[in-house]
Amino acid sequence: MKVDILSREYPPKVYGGAGVHAEELSKVLAERVDVTVRAFDGPRAENEIPEIPGDNPKGSLKVVGYDVPKELQEANGALKTFGVDLQIADDVDADIIHAHTWYACLAGYLAKMLHGTPLVITAHSLEPFRPWKREQLGGGYDLSSWAERDAYEHADRVIAVSAGMREDILSAYPNLDPDKVVVVHNGITMSQFEIPADDDPGWKVFERYNIDRNKPTLLFVGRITRQKGLPYLLQALHFVDPGIQVVLCAGAPDTPEIMNEVKTAFAKLDEERGNIIWIEEMLPKPELNALEHGCDAFICPSIYEPLGIVNLEAMACGLPVVASATGGIPEVVVDGETGYLVPVDQLHDGTGTPTNPDKFVHDMADAINRIMADPEKAKRMGQAGYERARDSFSWESIADKTVKVYEDVLAEQGKAAE
């Protein structure tokens, strides 16, 4: 079987959970089938292509990178995306297409029409539930929404990364046949999150950013975007014990406006309580891994999260997690067992805005204070989270389920041809 995976992000250009998913899934799929990844951000050098993890793979892994056409370098972000999509669609050569996020949806749908190749889409997020993207794309948001809707409504399968995400898909796109929307969770490669050796250079991140390893420390990792809920966390931290050190790994802002909003909130918080470190750069994996192993708890204040792979990564490092009870997060974080879920009643207008933001903020602060006040219980929760990540979210099982989706689609195509 030949599979073309279409993705905006792929190593070494990975900045979010969808990129992590595309990387890890392609590697384990390549143990089983022939995989070609078609990605943005130009050609990859040989040493930038991930290795297939298995000793005796039955498949292969190839990566083809595409640049934005010169004629579109100054265009709206959505048009730049479409320029890459057109190139990818023309090149697709596989038995099945597997597209990830709206960035690659148009390429997948065009390739399906051009080549008659069946299309599978993995939904990591949905444009109707991210109206704040208009801040970033302007009228391009209407284009991204159009591309996503058309692709979803003509896909042969849509994979939801959680049951909550499946409900959102069917709500956003009621024309979809529910039988074509299936759940295959995101996964985790546990070996990537083992505790570093004492002499591992990743530990230097603590010294470089003056993070005190003797203080109880709360960690946030995420992009500066509305859906990640960072402004709510910054409000909540005003009510968190000031003796708790907070590390914010927050970069890649969607827009200058939200960056300025976060900077203003951070400055006020820093003046009031201090004991907070903001790391704006995207840390390399060894440093992020060391940071997660060196902190005491993880916070995920998202208001929109189809699954929340950052929570899985934190759990793989043995961290208890405080997270919003939204989207697919409750399918990962077990309240009272692997951490605490923060209840949030939200508007159903596509923004996910909390109906009572003050309550959400105070409940979040209360959960943080509770988990940090009892270190022994936090450690037990962290161990339970580690075991849950290990036992329920392995990439190997996810690859098998994904191949089964491909086989079902191809079998249907065969029947249709008879």
ROVODREN-132460 format. One record per residue: x, y, z of N, C-alpha, C in turn; residue in one letter. Coordinates in steps of 0.05 Angstrom, whole numbers, plus 5000, padded with zeros to 4 digits. Atoms other than C-alpha are relative to their C-alpha. Layout:
N
XYZXYZXYZA ...
***
This chain:
418
501749765000500050005000501850255000M 498549755001502550704983498250225011K 501549794987500251285026501550274997V 498949725000501452035015498850155023D 500849844977501152425080500550294993I 499849725007499753165068499950165026L 499949864975501753635125501350274997S 498649744998503354365138502649985014R 497650024983508454175191501349724996E 498550254999513853645187502950075007Y 497249944992520953605217501750104976P 499649874974524754035225498250235006P 501849774996519054535219497549905014K 502350094984514354305275499650215023V 500649804980510954815320497549945017Y 502450064986504654475345499449705001G 500850284997501053825362499549864974G 500550135026498953695290502649914987A 497450075011506253695269501249765014G 499050234985508153215324498549754991V 501750235009502352765303500949904972H 499250085027504452775229502749865000A 497350134999511652605247499849725012E 500150264987510152045295498449794984E 501750195016504551735253501549904975L 498650085025508751745189502149795006S 497850184994514451385224499049715005K 501050274993510350815252498449884976V 501350115024506150755188502149894981L 497950095019512750685149501149735008A 499250274993514050045188498249804986E 502150185010507849765154499450044970R 500749935028506750125087502050204989V 498349795012510250585038498850275003D 501149744994509451295060501750224987V 498849765010510951945024498750245014T 501149764986510152575066500450244981V 499849765017508653205025499350235019R 500249794979509853815070500850274990A 499349725005510754565070502950055008F 497449914991517254955083502349894986D 497750065018521554705026501249725004G 498750274999525954095014501349945026P 498650094975528853695072502649874992R 497450145002536053485078499749715010A 500250284992537252745087500049965030E 499850034971539152835160497650135015N 502449884988532553215173497649814999E 502350185003528152625155500149805023I 500050194977526052205216500549714991P 499550285006528251485219497649835008E 502150204994523350905217500949855025I 499150124975523450615288500449705000P 499850295000522649875271502649904988G 497550125009528649415259499649894971D 500550125027525449075198497450104988N 502549895010520349545168499249874974P 501150115024515749285114499350224980K 500649775017514849985085502450184997G 497949805004518850615071499050285006S 500749734993518951355087501650194982L 498949805017520151915037498750275006K 501149744994519352665048500550194977V 499749805021518053184995498950275011V 500849744989517853925015499550204978G 500849805020514654504978500250285011Y 499949724992515755254980497650154989D 502149825011510655814971501150114973V 499249885026510956034897500950295003P 498949734998514956674887497850214996K 502149815006508757014859498250065023E 501849984977505156914925501450075026L 498549954976510657114974498850225018Q 501149784985507057754994496949985003E 502950035000499957474990499049945028A 501350084976494957335045500849715007N 499050264991496856725087498449774988G 501750215011490956315060500849954971A 499250045028493056444988502849884997L 497450135000500256255004499649705003K 500550294995497555595031498949874975T 501250125024493355474969502149974978F 497950035020499555594926501649755004G 498650254994503055024961498249764994V 502050225004496754594959499849924970D 500350065029496354654883502449834990L 497750165007503454384876499849715010Q 500250264987502253814924497949834985I 502250155013495653604891500949894973A 499150095026499053544823501949765003D 497950204996504553094852499149755013D 500950234985500452614893500149744983V 499750265014501951894873499849775021D 500350194979499051384921497349854997A 502650154999493450884936498050155016D 501849854982490651344990501450255009I 499049754991491452065011499150045029I 500649944972491752265085500850285006H 499549724995491153015098499650085029A 500149914973492353375163499750305001H 500749724996489254055182499150144974T 501149865023485954565136502250084980W 497849935018492854745108500349814977Y 499650215020493054095070497449904988A 502650105009485553985059499550054971C 500549955029485154334992501749834983L 498250185015491153934967498849734998A 501250275000487753294988497649984983G 502550015015481053454957500650034970Y 499349975028484153704892501349744989L 498650245009488553084888497949774996A 502150205003482352644899498650034973K 501449955025478852984840501949954976M 498250035022485052984796500749714994L 498950275003487352274808498149785007H 501950214992481251914834500949855025G 498950134976485051744898498350065024T 501649964976480951644961501450185021P 498949804981481852175015499149955028L 500450024971482552095090501050265012V 499149764986482952715135500049945029I 500050004971485152745207499450285009T 500949744989481653305244501550055026A 498649924975486353635294498650255012H 501549774992482054265298498050064978S 502149935020476154575261499850304998L 500149715004475855265230497550125012E 502449874988468555395252500350045030P 499649974971471055315324502450175007F 497749834995476855795315499650274986R 500549755014473756455293502150225005P 497949804995479556835325502249994978W 498150015022483656605265499650234980K 500449775017480557195229502050225007R 498049814991485357625270502649964984E 497550075013491057265235499750014970Q 500350035029488257145165498250214987L 501949815012483057695155498049854984G 501950145018478657505096501049724992G 499050275005483256905087498749795017G 501450194983479456585144497649884986Y 502350115015473456515098501049804979D 498850195019478056165048500849745014L 499250254985480955685100497549845008S 502450134992473855535124498749854976S 501050125025471555405052501549754993W 498350235007477454945038499549765018A 500550224981476254545101497349874996E 502750105002468754475092499849824975R 500350165025469254235019501549745002D 498450254997474753735036498649805018A 501350184981471053445096497549884988Y 502650105011464453385059500549804977E 499550195022467852995002502149795007H 498150204992472752575043498749735002A 501050274997472051825045500049915029D 500050034971473751825119501050255013R 498949794983474752345172500749875027V 499150114974478952125232499950235021I 500149824977477352485297502049905021A 498050094981482852485349498949965028V 501450054975477652425405497149974994S 502950025003470352265415498850285001A 500949734999469352995434500350144973G 499549885026472453195368498049894979M 502050115018467752725331497450145002R 502549854996461753075361500250284987E 499749745012464653745340499949994969D 500050035030465753505268497249984990I 502750045009458653265261498250255005L 501449754994456153915292500750214979S 499149795019460354355245499249934972A 500550095027459053935183497749794999Y 502250194998452053625188499549844975P 500450165025452253395115501749754999N 498350244999457552885134498549755009L 501150264992455452155138501449925026D 498750074975456651975212501649754999P 498550255002459051285191502850054988D 497349945011464951625156501850155019K 498449864980467351965219500849815022V 499150204981471551505262502150125020V 498249904980475651605325502649835001V 497450124995483151445328501650215016V 498849804982486551795386502850084991H 497249935002493052175384501649815017N 498450194985498951795411502550125012G 497649914986505451835449502249794995I 497750185002512351525438501550025027T 499049984972514251375510503050025002M 497150004998521651265495501250284996S 499049735005522251995474499850175026Q 500449844976520352225544501249885025F 498650124977524951815588501650225014E 498649804984528352205644502950014990I 497349975010535052485618502149925021P 497850064982541652255648500950255014A 499149774984544752705701501750194984D 498149835015549952955651498850094973D 501249925025544953075594500050314998D 499949705004545853785565497350135002P 502649884999538353875565499450145027G 500449894974538654025640500950295002W 498949734999542354675625497950214996K 502249815004535654985608499350145026V 500649884974534655105683501950235006F 498049794994541055495690499750234980E 500149795020540155875625497750195005R 502349834995533356145646499650065030Y 500149954971534856195721497549885013N 502250144988529655685739501049855025I 499150124975530455465812498849735004D 501050284998529854705816499249935029R 500750064972528854745892497250115006N 502749894996522155115884497949824988K 502250135014515454785870499350154975P 500249865026514454925796497749894983T 502250065018508454945750500950074972L 499149975027509554875675497750034980L 501849985023505655125614501649984975F 498750025026507554935543497850044979V 502049975021503655205484500450254983G 499949765017502955705427498350225012R 501649774991500356405440497850044980I 502449995017493556315408497649995018T 502449994984486456415433499349735012R 501050254991484955685438501549885023Q 498450114979490655535486499450125027K 501049894975487555985539502150135018G 497949884983493956315562499150255014L 500949764985490556985579498549925026P 501550084976485956605628502049905021Y 497950104981492056265660501350245013L 498749774989495456935669498250145021L 501849894980489257185705499949825025Q 500250194977488856555748502550015018A 497550004984496156625770500050225021L 500249804979494257245809498949885026H 501350124976490556775857501549745008F 498450234994495956235859502150075020V 497949964980500656165918502650124987D 497649885013506456645901502649855005P 497650174996511356135928500449804978G 499850195023509855705867501350144977I 498649905024514755825811498549914975Q 501550065025511455855742501950044976V 498549995025514955705676498149994977V 501749995023511355915613501749974975L 498750045026514055615548497950084979C 502149895017509756055503501150174978A 498949855023511656275434498149974976G 501550025025509356295361497350135001A 502649874998503856815370498650014974P 501649985025498156815320500250284988D 500149725010498057575315501650185019T 498849814982501758185342498150095023P 501949914980495358365379499949825024E 500150184977495057745421502749995015I 497349994987502557785434500150245019M 500049764983501658495461498249965024N 501850064978495758265503501449835021E 498650174981499957715534502350155014V 497849854988505858175545499050195022K 501149824980501558675582499149855025T 500950164977498358135626502449895015A 497750124987505157825640501450225017F 498749794985508158495661498650075026A 501549944976502558625710500349775020K 499650244982503157915738502750005012L 497350004990510657965744500550215021D 499749794980510158615782498549935026E 501650064976504858345829501149765016E 499250234985507457655847502949904994R 497450105007514057525810500149704998G 499750294999516856825811498949864975N 501150105025514956725738502150044978I 498049995022519456565678498549954974I 501250035027517256665606502149934980W 498250095021520956275553498650024973I 501449945025518956545484500949824977E 498950165022523356105441498849715001E 500850285001521355405418502449835008M 497750154989525754965460500549744984L 499450265012529354365428498949785018P 501350224985526453695450501649925025K 498650084975532153505499499650205023P 500449804979531254165537497149995010E 502850014991523654115538499549755016L 500250254985524153395562501150035028N 498849964974528853595618498250185017A 501749814985524254175637497549865011L 502450144991518153715641500749815023E 499250184978521953215684500950165025H 499149844977524553785729497950165013G 502249844988517854115743498249815016C 501650154981512353885791497149954990D 502750035010505753975753499850154973A 500449885027503154165684497250134999F 502549865002497654655667499250034970I 501149975027493254645604497450155002C 502449844996488255225606498350044974P 501249975026485655115534496950035002S 502949985002478655335515499049844975I 500650175023478954905451502349814997Y 497950205002482854255448498849744992E 501150255009480853665406500949765016P 499050214982485353205448501950125020L 498149894982491253575477502549835003G 497750184999497653205460502150105020I 498149904979501553665507499549875027V 500750144975497853335564501249725001N 498850275002500052645540503050025004L 497149974997507252885535500850055029E 499449944971507053165606499649745017A 500550254986503952515631502249804996M 497850195006509452115596502550075016A 497849924983514352515638499449985030C 500750044972510652345702498850245014G 501149764988507353025713497049975004L 502949984998500453095742499050254984P 501049795018496053545698497550135011V 502549844995491154095713499250104972V 500849935027487054205650497050074999A 502849935005480554505625498449754991S 501750225007474854005619498550064974A 501249935026473654155545501149824979T 499150165023474053785479500749725008G 499150274994477953135483501749975025G 498250014977481853315545499049795021I 500950204980477352895592500449714992P 499450285009478952285549503049935006E 497250044993486252375570500550035029V 499549944972486452695639497649895016V 502150124983482452295691499950175026V 500349814977479852785744500449855026D 499550114974482552625813501849765000G 498350245002486852055787502750074987E 497549915013491952355738500450305002T 499949714997490653075757497350115006G 502649884996484853555761498950124975Y 501449875023479853775708498650255011L 501349754993477454495712497450034984V 502549985015470054545694499850274986P 500349755015468455065641497449984983V 502449985016461555245614500750204978D 499149845023462655535544497750084982Q 501949915020458855935492500249804976L 500150185023456755515432499850174974H 500049825023458256075382502549964983D 497650055015464655775355502550105014G 497649894987469256175402500949835024T 499350154976468855705462500450175025G 499649814978468956325507498549905025T 501450074975467456145580497750195006P 502449844994460456385599500450165026T 499349874975463156565668503049995003N 497050015000470556735658501250035028P 498949974973471556945731500049745015D 500250264987469156275756502149814989K 498050175013473555915705502850075011F 497449914990479656325727500449925029V 499650074972478456215801500049695005H 500050304998476955465792502849904992D 497350085009483555405754502150055021M 498149944978487355755809499849815023A 500550184978484155315861501249724994D 498950265008486054675823503150005001A 497149984999493254915816501050005029I 499249994972493755085890499749735013N 500450264988490854405909502149804992R 498050205009495654005866502850065010I 497449934991501654395889500349995030M 499950014971499754375962500649725012A 499750284991500353615967502049854981D 498050115018506953395934499849694998P 500150295001506052655952497649914982E 502350075017499152625921500550074971K 499349915028501653005860501849794987A 498250215011507152475851498449754993K 501750235006501951915855498450054975R 501549945024497752265803501850004975M 498250015022503852355760500749724991G 499550285007505351615763497749874987Q 502450105013498151445746499850104972A 500149895027498551915687502049874981G 498050145016504951585663499049734991Y 501050265007501750905665497750024980E 502349975019495551155628501150074972R 498849935026499751475573501349754987A 498650245010503850835566498149794991R 501850235006498050345566497950064979D 502449945017492750715526500550174975S 499549825022496151175476502649954985F 497550065015501850815442499650044970S 500149965028503350995370499749744984W 500250265014503850265351497149924996E 502850085002496550135366498550204982S 501349795017494550795332500649954971I 499350065028498350595269498349774989A 501750235009494649935266497250084994D 502749915004487950285274499850174974K 500049835024489850785219500249844975T 499950175024491850245170497349864995V 502750125003485149915184498050194987K 501649805014481750565164500650004970V 499350005028485650565099498949754986Y 501050255013483849835085497050014996E 503049995003476449965097499350184977D 500649815021476550565050500649874973V 499250135026480250174995498149774993L 502050225005475449585003497450124989A 502449875010469650054993500350104971E 499449915028472950344931499949764981Q 500050235017473849644904497249914994G 502850085005466449484914498750204981K 501249805017464650144881500749954971A 499050045027468749944820498949754987A 501050265011465449264813497450044984E 
***
